[in-house]
Amino acid sequence: MSSPDPQVRATRNPSTPAAGRGPVVAVTGAASGVGDLLTRRLVASDDIGRVIAVDERRGDVPEAHWHVLDVRDPAIAEKFRGADVVVHLALDLDLETDSAARTAYNVRGTQTVLTAAAAAGVRRVVLCTSAMVYGALADNDVPLSEDAELRATAEATAVGDLLEIERLGRRAPRAHPGLNVTVARPAVLVGGTDTALTRYFESPRLLVVAGSRPTWQFCHVEDLVSALEYAALEKVDGEFAVGCDGWLEQEEVEELSGIRRMELPSAVALGAAARLHRIGLTPSPAGDLAYTMHPWVVSVGRLHDVGWRPRWTNEEVLGALLEEVQGRHTVAGRRLGRKDATAAAGAAGATVALLGTAALVRRARKRRGL
């Protein structure tokens, strides 16, 4: 699961043996983002025997045993030899990636990793998707049970890929007896990430669809990494959610952030989002809006049952997110350059800030001769 590399270091105590009695863990996508952080954490752990790191480039963790290759390459089976657990984090969730190419990479990569792990005699594969797979719907319980039905559709960015990855994970133990699959589902992930949901907080106003009931549950990347370590050590299995305890209502988010809301009718907001995405002005499809309209908060009871606790609160993660996005300017999911950002900031009224994208539409149409 790629994202910009947070500057976090972890090294093994020199007095600790290079290979302990714990499990051998392979991490895909180990050179950046969550994969990099998990690799650093595992090599520093006395509970881990050895770490095998797989990515398309060599990362900066010399204590790991590196293999440089694409996770779609069937040769990866040989690299997994001797591993007890594989944590698969080589996913492309970049907003700017072509959707067809992203799906081809994510789905084919997961298929190959699961098949290769079974062929290599790995006993467990840990997948990481998102709590978004539950779907954001007006009638969702707050919080949802981790056993709740997955009611998401493929209308939001990469959610179709995540649903297919979950389906592959459910099928794998039937196709490969002896292989166990564990799935981590983080809430809104924060910490070196760039998603439609983190960009929501880069806007001059927080878009609120009239009549909606937004709720916010965050997951700091450090908490996700610690939960993935639990899964790698086989302290938790099955499907489990990862996130802060509780949630924030929209009014609390606005008070904590100091960003005022912009309320629009559903038809206007969804229609504008669909049109802007269709003509290529914004990377986010209209389906992303549902996750800022309806609740999708999830219980984290399974991790709690095995002794895991988040180190971050929702309030703290929101504060970290606001600090991280400071100086960035986004309208309707589109990052603005300095000139456009200045114009948006000086627009008279919150509604103008969103509907001002009409100027961008006209500009795009003029370039295309429409």
C-alpha positions, -999 to +999 in steps of 0.1 A: +000+000+000+020+029-013+022+064+001+050+090+007+077+077+030+072+091+066+106+097+082+105+069+108+135+047+116+137+014+135+168-007+140+174-039+158+194-038+191+229-050+183+227-076+211+196-092+195+203-122+172+197-114+135+172-143+133+152-151+164+128-179+172+097-160+159+080-163+125+096-154+093+075-126+077+075-115+041+063-080+033+053-069-002+054-032-011+082-030+015+101+000+001+076+027+008+046+039+028+029+014+052+051-014+039+083+005+047+071+013+082+060-023+089+093-036+076+112-013+100+090-023+129+094-060+122+132-060+119+133-042+153+111-068+170+125-095+191+094-115+183+102-118+146+127-143+133+135-128+099+120-103+075+118-109+037+111-076+019+097-075-017+093-045-039+101-032-073+130-013-058+153-019-028+142+000+003+163+015+030+161-012+056+193-032+054+183-056+082+156-071+059+164-097+032+155-079-001+140-092-034+134-068-062+106-078-085+070-070-094+044-088-072+027-100-104+057-121-113+051-158-105+088-160-096+077-144-063+068-179-050+105-188-047+111-156-028+085-166-002+102-199+005+108-202+043+082-175+052+055-183+077+035-152+070+031-128+041+018-093+046+007-080+012+009-042+010+018-038-027-013-019-037-017+011-060-044+034-045-031+066-061-059+090-071-041+099-103-035+064-116-055+053-146-084+032-131-080+002-155-042+000-149-048+003-111-073-025-111-051-047-132-022-042-108-041-046-076-061-076-086-035-095-105-009-088-078-032-101-050-040-133-071-003-139-077+007-134-040-020-157-027-012-184-052+026-180-047+022-181-009+003-214-011+029-229-034+057-218-010+041-234+020+032-201+037+006-206+064-009-172+065-014-142+042-024-108+057-043-085+033-050-048+039-081-032+024-102-005+040-133-001+062-147+015+030-157-020+019-186-019+044-201+010+023-213+044+035-250+042+037-277+063+055-290+032+074-257+020+087-254+012+124-231+034+143-208+017+149-209-012+124-200-047+136-169-061+120-192-090+109-215-065+090-223-072+054-200-056+029-224-033+011-200-010-008-202-006-045-175+000-070-185+037-074-157+052-052-120+053-060-104+019-058-132+004-037-140-020-065-104-033-063-107-037-025-139-057-028-123-080-054-092-084-031-116-094-003-133-119-025-099-134-035-090-136+002-122-155+010-117-179-019-080-186-012-084-210+017-109-231-003-086-233-033-055-238-011-062-258+020-038-250+048-035-213+038-052-189+062-061-153+052-064-124+075-078-090+064-072-056+081-097-029+073-084+006+084-107+036+088-097+069+072-059+064+070-037+094+079+000+097+079+018+103+046-013+094+026-032+111-002-068+100-007-101+116-016-109+116+021-077+134+032-081+159+004-115+167+018-096+186+046-076+206+020-107+225+008-115+261+018-149+248+031-160+214+042-187+203+018-217+189+036-246+175+016-280+187+030-297+161+050-267+138+053-252+125+086-214+124+083-193+107+110-155+105+111-133+077+123-096+079+116-067+055+117-032+068+121-006+049+100+013+041+132-017+023+146-022+004+114+014-008+114+011-020+150-021-038+141-004-055+111+023-066+135-003-083+156-016-100+125+019-111+114+025-126+148-009-144+144-024-127+175-055-118+155-071-135+125-101-133+103-114-099+093-108-070+116-111-032+116-084-008+126-090+027+139-094+051+168-119+044+194-153+061+188-159+087+162-164+124+156-196+141+143-194+166+115-200+195+139-171+183+161-148+181+130-158+217+120-152+230+155-118+212+159-106+222+124-119+257+124-130+251+088-166+262+081-190+241+061-205+246+027-240+229+025-254+220-008-284+200-020-276+164-028-285+167-065-262+197-069-233+182-051-235+148-067-243+162-102-213+186-101-190+159-088-200+135-116-196+162-143-162+173-131-150+138-130-164+129-164-146+156-182-114+148-163-111+178-141-112+159-108-097+125-099-125+115-076-157+100-089-191+111-074-191+078-054-164+092-031-189+118-018-209+090-001-181+085+024-184+122+035-222+120+037-231+087+055-217+069+084-192+040+081-177+039+115-167+004+126-161-013+159-125-024+166-135-051+191-114-079+176-082-061+182-093-050+216-101-086+225-064-096+219-050-066+239-043-041+211-052-005+217-048+026+194-021+051+205-040+079+187-074+094+193-096+107+165-090+143+177-052+138+176-053+122+141-074+150+128-049+175+142-021+156+125-040+156+092-046+193+093-010+200+100+000+177+071-022+193+045-015+229+056-007+249+025-024+226+001-056+238-017-082+215-031-116+222-046-140+194-055-111+169-051-088+187-075-055+201-062-051+237-072-019+255-082-010+287-064-027+310-089-060+290-087-057+286-050-054+324-045-085+329-066-105+302-046-094+317-013-106+351-023-139+340-037-170+357-021-188+330-002-185+293+003-208+283-025-187+302-050-156+282-039-172+250-052-192+263-080-162+284-090-150+251-106-174+261-134-146+284-146-123+254-147-150+235-167-152+264-192-115+266-195-112+228-202-140+230-228-123+259-245-091+240-248-110+210-262-129+232-286-163+223-272 
